[in-house]
Amino acid sequence: MLPSCHPCVAMGPLSLLLALSLLSPWGAAGGTCPPRCVCASNLLSCSQANLSAVPAPLPRFTAVLDVSHNNVTRLRADWAPARLPHLHALLLSHNGLTFVSTEAFTNVPRLRHLDLSSNRLRTLDENLFSDLGELEVLLLYNNEITTVDRTAFENLGRLRKLYLGQNRIARFPLELLREGSRLPQLALLDLSANRLRAVPSGELQALPAWLRDRLYLHNNPQLVCDCPLFQLLDRGHRRRLSAVVDFQDELRCVLPGTTAPIRILELAGRQPLNCSRVQEAVLEAHLGDSVTLSCDSRWQGVRGRHWVTPGGERVLGDGGNGSVVLLANGSLQLRALRPEDSGTYACSVAGPLLNETLYVELLVHNFTLHGPHDTLNTAYTTLVGCILSVVLVLIYLYLTPCRCCCCRGTEKPPAPRDDSINSSVLSTTPNHAGVPRDILCPHCHCELSPGRRGGRTPTTVCPAFGDPTITPQD
C-alpha cells in the first residue's frame, strides 16, 4: 500500500508558480513591471532602455528607480502623477537633462538618494529641492551649472553629502556653510573642478575639522593666490585632513600678474606674497576664570575621547573636586583656574580607521583680570599725576596764607647769622625779603598789638583767609 502524499508535496509546478506570483509584489494585485524595465521585488531598473521619459505607471511600492543612461531631457512635474511613498532612491544620471521642474519632487517626499549627475543642467532654481526634507545624498557633479540660487537647498535638513564638482560655478555658495543658514547635517561638500576665483578662507577656517576634512576645493585653476588661502590649506595639511592631503598636487592657484597655476602649499616664503605659516595660538586665561578646551577632531560623532592633563592625569569624567569636567561633546571644561593649570593638554580620539591626538596649549596668568586691585593704565596714570601736580602748584601759589615780613614804616631787623640753627634748609616758607607787602598780599594790613615785653608789635591781618593773625617772632 502506497503512503498517502501530503497536499503540499503533491502540488504541481504550475500551482507553485501561481502561489509565488501571488506572493510577489508584481502579481495581479501589485501591478505590472513597466516595458523595457527589469523588476526585482521593489527595485525597477530601466537603465539603457532608450527611454525619452520616465516609464509610467509606476507601482506604488517602488523603492529604487534607475532611469540612468537614457534620453530623458526634461523632468516635468507630472512624471510621477501618483504619490510614491516608498521611493527612496532615484537615479537619473547620463540623460542629457536640461530642465527640472520645481514641482518635480512633490510626490516623492521620502527620497533619500537623488542622482542628477552627468547631465546638462545649467541653473539650480529657487527652492528646487525644498520638497525633499529627508534627502541625504545629492549628486549634481559633471553638469554645466553656472548659477546656484541661494535658496536652492533650503529645507534640506538631513542632507549629508552634496556633490557639485565638475561644473562651472564661479561663486562660492557660502550660505551652505555659514552659521545660521548652514545645512545642519552636511558632512561633505565637493566643489572641485569648477571656476572658483576666491574662497572665504576666514569663515572656512572657523568650521569644525570634521567638515573641513570633506571640503574639496582641488582643480579650481582660476583661484587667486593669497596668504589666507595658503594658511587655510597649510593648517589642513598639518592636521592630515584628507581633502588636502589626498589632492595636494591638484590644489593650485594663480599668482597676481601670472597665468600658470602653482601649488598652493608651495606659497610659503614665495614672492611676491611671502606667506608665512601660522602657528596655533596659545589659549590665555587668568586666575579664577573658567575655560573650555575644544577637541576639534576630524572624526564626527566619535564618543571614544579622553584628555590628559599637563601633569599626566587621564580625565575620563568629572574631576574629583569638580574643577575639571569632560563635556558630552568631548570638550574639557576647567573651572577656577590656578597657575599650575598651565601647560599642554592632549585630547585622544579613537577614530574608525586610526586614532588622532590633538594638543591645546593653555597659559594661566598669575593675576585676576577683573579683581579689586587692578593697576591703572600707564597713560592714564601719567595724566592723573600731571593734573595733580598742576593743582598743587596752584594751591601753593594762590591759597597759601601770606606772611608780610614788614609793614610800611616798620621793618624787622635781620636775624643774626648764628641764629640759623632755628631755620630749616627745607623750609616751605617762601623767601619774600625785599618784596613789597602789597605785592605779596594785597589784602593784608598791619596792626599794632601788645608785645610780650610791654611794647607794641606789628601784626599782619589777612581778611581773605578768615582774618588769621600772624605775629612775627621777637
HUHUTA-V125045 format. One record per pair of residues at least 12 apart in sequence whose ideal C-beta (glycine too) atoms are under 10 Angstrom apart, sorted by the first residue. I is the first residue (numbers start at 0). J is the second residue. If there is no record, write none. Layout:
i: {I:I}
j: {J:J}
This chain:
i: {23:23:23:24:24:24:24:24:24:24:24:25:25:25:25:25:25:29:29:29:29:30:30:30:30:30:30:31:31:32:32:32:33:33:33:33:33:33:33:33:33:33:33:34:34:34:35:35:35:35:35:35:36:36:36:36:36:36:36:37:38:38:39:40:40:40:41:41:41:41:41:41:41:41:41:41:42:42:42:42:42:42:43:43:43:43:43:43:43:43:43:44:44:44:44:44:44:45:45:45:45:45:45:45:45:45:46:46:46:46:46:46:46:46:47:47:47:47:47:47:48:48:48:48:48:48:49:49:49:50:50:50:50:50:50:51:51:51:51:51:51:52:52:52:52:52:52:52:52:52:52:53:53:53:53:53:53:53:53:53:53:53:54:54:54:54:55:55:55:55:55:56:56:56:57:57:57:57:57:57:57:58:58:58:59:59:59:59:59:59:60:60:60:60:61:61:61:61:61:61:61:61:61:62:62:62:62:62:62:62:63:63:63:63:63:63:63:64:64:64:64:64:64:64:64:64:64:65:65:65:65:65:65:66:66:66:66:66:66:66:66:67:67:67:67:67:67:67:67:67:68:68:68:68:68:68:69:69:69:69:69:69:70:70:70:70:71:71:71:71:71:71:72:72:72:72:72:72:72:73:73:73:73:73:73:73:73:74:74:74:74:74:74:74:74:74:74:74:74:74:75:75:75:75:75:76:76:76:76:76:76:76:76:77:77:77:77:78:78:78:78:78:78:78:79:79:79:79:79:80:81:82:82:82:82:82:83:83:83:83:83:84:84:84:84:85:85:86:86:86:86:86:86:86:87:87:87:87:87:87:87:87:87:88:88:88:88:88:88:89:89:89:89:89:89:89:89:89:89:90:90:90:90:90:90:91:91:91:91:91:91:91:92:92:92:92:92:92:92:92:93:93:93:93:93:94:94:94:94:95:95:95:95:96:96:96:96:96:96:96:97:97:97:97:97:97:97:98:98:98:98:98:98:99:99:99:99:99:99:99:99:100:100:101:101:101:101:101:101:101:101:102:102:103:103:103:104:104:104:104:104:104:105:105:106:107:107:107:107:108:108:108:108:108:109:109:109:109:110:110:110:110:110:110:110:110:110:111:111:111:111:111:111:111:111:112:112:112:112:112:112:113:113:113:113:113:113:113:113:113:114:114:114:114:114:114:115:115:115:115:115:115:115:115:116:116:116:116:116:116:116:116:116:117:117:117:117:117:117:118:118:118:118:118:118:119:119:119:119:120:120:120:120:120:120:120:121:121:121:121:121:121:121:122:122:122:122:122:122:122:122:123:123:123:123:123:123:123:123:123:123:123:123:123:123:124:124:124:124:124:125:125:125:125:125:126:126:126:126:126:126:127:127:127:127:127:127:128:128:128:128:128:128:128:129:129:129:129:129:129:130:131:131:131:131:131:132:132:132:132:132:133:133:133:133:134:134:134:134:134:134:134:134:134:135:135:135:135:135:135:136:136:136:136:136:136:137:137:137:137:137:137:137:137:138:138:138:138:138:138:139:139:139:139:139:139:139:139:140:140:140:140:140:140:140:140:140:140:141:141:141:141:141:142:142:142:142:142:142:143:143:143:144:144:144:144:144:144:145:145:145:145:145:145:145:146:146:146:146:147:147:147:147:147:147:147:147:148:148:149:149:149:149:149:149:150:150:151:151:151:152:152:152:152:152:152:153:153:153:154:155:155:155:155:155:156:156:156:156:157:157:157:157:158:158:158:158:158:158:158:158:159:159:159:159:159:159:159:159:160:160:160:160:160:160:160:161:161:161:161:161:161:161:161:162:162:162:162:162:162:163:163:163:163:163:163:163:163:164:164:164:164:164:164:164:164:164:164:164:165:165:165:165:165:166:166:166:166:166:167:167:167:168:168:168:168:168:168:169:169:169:169:169:169:169:170:170:170:170:170:171:171:171:171:171:171:171:171:171:171:171:172:172:173:173:173:173:175:175:176:176:176:176:176:176:176:176:176:177:177:177:177:178:178:178:181:181:185:185:185:186:186:186:186:186:186:186:186:187:187:187:187:187:187:188:188:188:188:188:188:188:188:189:189:189:189:189:189:190:190:190:190:190:190:191:191:191:191:191:191:191:191:191:191:192:192:192:192:192:192:192:193:193:193:193:193:193:194:194:194:194:195:195:195:195:195:195:196:196:196:196:196:196:197:197:197:197:197:197:197:197:198:198:198:198:198:198:198:198:198:198:198:199:199:199:200:200:200:200:200:200:200:200:201:201:201:203:203:203:203:203:203:204:204:204:204:204:204:206:206:207:207:207:207:207:208:208:208:208:208:208:208:208:208:208:208:208:208:209:209:209:209:209:209:209:209:210:210:210:211:211:211:211:211:211:211:211:211:211:212:212:212:212:212:212:212:212:212:212:212:212:213:213:213:213:213:214:214:214:214:214:215:215:215:215:215:215:215:216:216:216:216:216:216:216:216:216:216:217:217:217:217:217:217:217:217:217:217:217:218:218:218:218:218:219:219:219:219:219:220:220:220:220:220:220:220:221:221:221:221:222:222:222:222:222:222:223:223:223:223:224:224:224:224:224:224:224:224:224:224:224:224:224:224:225:225:225:225:225:225:225:226:226:226:226:226:226:226:227:227:228:228:228:228:228:228:229:229:229:229:229:229:229:229:229:229:229:229:229:230:230:230:230:230:230:231:231:231:232:232:232:232:232:232:232:233:233:233:233:233:233:233:233:234:234:234:235:235:235:235:236:236:236:237:237:237:238:238:238:238:238:239:239:239:240:241:242:243:243:247:247:247:247:248:248:249:249:250:250:250:251:251:251:252:254:254:254:254:254:255:255:256:278:279:279:279:279:280:281:281:281:281:281:281:282:282:282:282:282:282:283:283:283:283:283:283:284:284:284:284:284:284:284:284:284:285:285:285:285:285:285:285:285:285:285:286:286:286:286:286:286:286:286:286:286:286:286:287:287:287:287:287:287:287:287:287:287:288:288:288:288:288:288:288:288:288:288:289:289:289:289:289:289:289:290:290:290:290:290:290:290:290:290:291:291:291:291:291:291:291:291:292:292:292:292:292:292:292:292:292:292:292:292:292:293:293:293:293:293:293:293:293:294:294:294:294:294:294:294:294:294:294:294:294:294:294:294:294:295:295:295:295:295:295:296:296:296:296:296:296:296:296:296:297:297:297:297:298:298:298:298:298:298:298:298:298:299:300:301:301:301:301:301:301:302:302:302:302:302:303:303:303:303:303:303:303:304:304:304:304:304:304:304:304:304:304:304:305:305:305:305:305:305:305:305:306:306:306:306:306:306:306:306:306:306:306:307:307:307:307:307:307:307:308:308:308:308:308:308:308:308:308:309:309:309:309:309:309:309:309:309:310:310:310:311:313:313:314:314:314:317:318:318:318:318:320:320:321:321:322:322:322:322:322:323:329:329:329:330:331:331:331:331:333:333:336:336:336:337:337:338:338:338:338:338:339:340:340:340:341:341:341:341:341:341:342:342:342:342:342:343:343:343:343:344:344:344:344:344:345:345:345:346:346:395:395:396:398:398:399:399:399:399:400:400:400:400:400:400:400:400:400:401:401:401:401:401:401:401:401:401:401:401:401:401:401:402:402:402:402:402:402:402:402:402:402:402:403:403:403:403:403:403:403:403:403:403:403:403:403:403:403:403:403:404:404:404:404:404:404:404:404:404:405:405:405:405:405:405:405:405:405:405:405:406:406:406:406:406:406:406:406:406:407:407:407:407:407:407:408:408:409:409:409:409:409:410:411:411:411:411:413:414:421:436:439:440:440:440:440:440:441:441:442:442:442:442:442:443:443:443:443:443:443:443:444:444:444:444:444:445:445:445:445:446:446:446:446:448:448:448:450:450:451:451:452:454:456:456:456:456:457:457:458:458:459}
j: {38:39:40:38:39:40:41:58:59:60:61:38:39:40:41:58:60:41:58:59:60:56:57:58:59:60:61:56:58:45:54:58:45:48:50:53:54:55:56:57:58:61:64:48:50:54:47:48:49:50:54:69:48:50:54:57:64:65:66:65:58:61:63:60:62:63:58:59:60:61:62:63:64:85:86:87:61:62:63:64:65:88:57:58:61:62:63:64:65:66:86:63:64:65:66:67:90:57:64:65:66:67:68:69:71:90:65:66:67:68:69:90:92:93:65:66:67:68:69:93:65:66:67:68:69:70:68:69:70:66:68:69:70:71:94:69:70:71:72:73:94:66:69:70:71:72:73:74:75:77:78:66:69:71:74:75:77:78:79:89:91:94:66:69:71:78:77:78:79:80:81:79:80:81:78:79:80:81:83:86:106:81:83:85:81:82:83:84:85:86:83:84:85:86:79:83:84:85:86:87:88:89:107:83:84:85:86:87:88:109:85:86:87:88:89:90:112:79:83:86:87:88:89:90:91:107:110:88:89:90:91:92:114:78:89:90:91:92:93:94:114:89:90:91:92:93:94:114:116:117:90:91:92:93:94:117:91:92:93:94:95:96:93:94:95:96:91:93:94:95:96:118:94:95:96:97:98:118:119:94:95:96:97:98:99:100:103:89:91:94:96:97:98:99:100:103:104:115:118:120:98:99:100:102:103:99:100:101:102:103:104:105:106:100:102:103:106:91:99:100:103:104:106:107:103:104:105:106:107:106:106:105:106:107:108:109:106:107:108:109:110:106:107:108:109:107:109:104:106:107:108:109:110:111:107:109:110:111:112:113:133:134:135:110:111:112:113:114:136:103:104:107:110:111:112:113:114:115:131:112:113:114:115:116:138:113:114:115:116:117:118:138:114:115:116:117:118:138:140:141:114:116:117:118:141:115:117:118:119:117:118:119:120:115:116:117:118:119:120:142:118:119:120:121:122:142:143:118:119:120:121:122:124:115:118:120:122:123:124:127:128:124:127:124:125:126:127:128:129:130:151:127:130:127:128:130:127:128:129:130:131:134:130:131:130:130:131:133:134:130:131:132:133:134:131:132:133:134:128:130:131:132:133:134:135:136:137:131:133:134:135:136:157:158:159:134:135:136:137:138:160:128:131:134:135:136:137:138:139:158:136:137:138:139:140:162:128:137:138:139:140:141:142:162:137:138:139:140:141:142:162:164:165:138:139:140:141:142:165:139:140:141:142:143:144:141:142:143:144:139:141:142:143:144:145:166:142:143:144:145:146:166:167:142:143:144:145:146:147:148:151:139:142:144:145:146:147:148:150:151:152:163:166:168:172:146:147:148:150:151:148:149:150:151:153:148:150:151:152:153:154:147:148:150:151:152:153:150:151:152:153:154:155:158:150:151:152:153:154:155:154:152:154:155:157:158:154:155:156:157:158:155:156:157:158:152:154:155:156:157:158:159:160:161:155:157:158:159:160:184:158:159:160:161:162:187:152:155:158:159:160:161:162:163:160:161:162:163:164:189:151:161:162:163:164:165:166:189:161:162:163:164:165:166:189:190:191:192:162:164:165:166:192:163:164:165:166:167:168:165:166:167:163:165:166:167:168:193:166:167:168:169:170:193:194:167:168:169:170:163:166:168:170:171:172:174:175:172:174:170:172:173:174:175:180:174:180:172:174:175:172:174:175:180:182:185:174:180:182:182:175:182:183:184:185:182:183:184:185:182:183:184:185:175:182:183:184:185:186:187:188:182:183:184:185:186:187:213:299:184:185:186:187:188:189:213:175:182:185:186:187:188:189:190:187:188:189:190:191:215:175:188:189:190:191:192:193:215:188:189:190:191:192:193:215:216:217:218:219:189:191:192:193:218:190:191:192:193:194:192:193:194:190:192:193:194:195:219:193:194:195:196:197:219:221:193:194:195:196:197:190:193:195:196:197:198:199:202:203:216:219:188:190:198:199:202:203:188:190:188:199:202:203:205:206:210:211:214:199:202:205:206:202:205:206:206:210:210:213:214:207:209:210:212:213:214:299:300:210:212:213:214:215:242:206:210:211:213:214:215:216:242:213:214:215:216:217:242:214:215:216:217:218:219:214:215:216:217:218:219:242:246:249:250:215:216:217:218:219:220:249:216:218:219:220:221:222:219:220:221:222:216:219:220:221:222:223:219:221:222:223:252:253:219:221:222:223:225:227:228:252:214:216:219:222:223:225:227:228:231:232:252:227:228:231:225:226:227:228:229:230:231:232:227:230:231:216:227:228:231:232:235:227:230:231:234:235:277:231:295:293:295:296:297:299:234:235:238:240:293:294:295:296:297:298:299:355:357:240:295:296:297:298:299:300:301:242:297:299:231:232:234:235:238:240:242:243:295:297:235:238:239:240:241:242:243:244:296:297:298:299:240:241:242:297:299:231:235:240:242:243:241:242:243:245:246:249:250:228:231:232:235:242:243:246:249:250:263:232:242:243:245:246:247:248:249:250:251:263:246:249:250:251:260:249:250:251:252:260:249:251:252:253:258:259:260:251:252:253:260:250:251:252:253:260:263:252:253:254:255:251:252:253:254:255:257:260:261:263:266:269:271:272:274:252:254:255:263:266:272:274:266:267:272:273:274:275:277:274:277:250:252:263:266:272:274:250:252:263:264:265:266:267:269:272:274:275:276:277:266:267:274:275:276:277:243:263:277:247:250:252:262:263:264:266:263:264:266:267:274:275:276:277:276:277:279:247:250:264:297:250:263:264:276:277:279:295:296:297:355:357:297:353:355:297:297:297:263:264:262:263:264:265:262:264:262:263:262:263:264:263:264:265:266:266:269:270:271:272:271:272:271:360:357:358:359:360:360:341:343:359:360:361:362:344:359:360:361:362:363:341:360:361:362:363:364:333:336:340:341:361:362:363:364:368:336:362:363:364:365:366:367:368:369:370:335:336:337:338:340:363:364:365:366:367:368:370:334:335:336:337:363:366:367:368:369:370:333:334:335:336:340:363:364:367:368:369:322:324:332:333:334:335:336:331:332:333:334:336:340:359:361:363:324:326:328:330:331:332:333:334:306:326:329:330:331:332:333:344:346:357:359:360:361:326:328:329:330:331:346:357:359:306:325:326:328:329:330:331:344:345:346:347:348:355:356:357:359:329:330:346:348:357:359:329:346:347:348:349:350:355:356:357:348:350:355:357:329:348:349:350:351:352:353:354:355:350:351:329:348:349:350:351:355:327:328:329:348:349:329:347:348:349:350:351:354:325:328:329:330:331:346:347:348:349:355:357:325:329:331:345:346:347:348:349:323:325:329:330:331:344:345:346:347:357:359:343:344:345:346:347:356:358:323:331:333:340:342:343:344:345:361:339:340:341:342:343:344:345:360:361:339:340:342:345:345:347:331:344:346:332:331:332:333:334:334:335:334:335:334:335:336:337:340:340:346:348:357:346:344:346:359:361:361:363:361:363:364:363:365:362:363:364:365:366:363:361:362:363:360:361:362:363:364:365:359:360:361:362:363:358:359:360:361:357:358:359:360:361:357:358:359:358:359:427:429:429:463:464:427:428:429:464:440:443:459:461:463:464:465:467:469:429:431:436:439:440:441:442:443:459:461:463:464:467:469:428:429:431:436:439:440:443:459:461:469:471:431:434:435:436:437:439:440:443:444:445:457:458:459:460:461:469:471:430:431:432:433:434:436:439:459:471:431:432:433:434:435:436:439:445:457:459:471:436:443:444:445:446:447:457:458:459:435:436:437:444:445:457:445:457:445:447:455:456:457:457:432:457:471:472:432:472:472:459:459:459:460:461:463:464:461:463:460:461:462:463:464:459:460:461:462:463:464:469:458:459:460:461:462:457:458:459:460:458:459:460:468:460:468:470:470:473:470:473:473:473:470:471:472:473:470:471:470:471:471}
